[in-house]
Amino acid sequence: MDWQQAAALGVVALTLGLIAWRRFRPHRFNFHRDTGCGCSSATNPPGLVVHGRRGEKPKITVKSS
């Protein structure tokens, strides 16, 4: 095995190691990933509905019960 093959195998091994590290390491809490919509229902008071889409202005609706 010459130095070029060893260097190529080293690059492949490094890439596989980084991919495995990113896949199996514990992730920090992310509202968008962990709640599905990016908002937490616990932060909104009862009767207050917040709705929005990417690129649009958020719509806040107050519902009386």
C-alpha positions, 0 to 999 in steps of 0.5 A: 500500500503506497502513501496515496492509498493510505491517505485516501483510506484515512479520508474515508475513515475520518468522514465515516467517523464524523458521520457516525458522531453526528448521528449517534451523539445526544442532541440539545433540545430544539423547539422546531425539531422536538415539538414539530411546529417550533412553538411550545403549547406551554408558553401560550396562555389558555385562550390564546392561539398563535398561528404562522407560516414561514415568510408570513406575519404571525396571526394571534387569535384570542378565544373567549371560553 
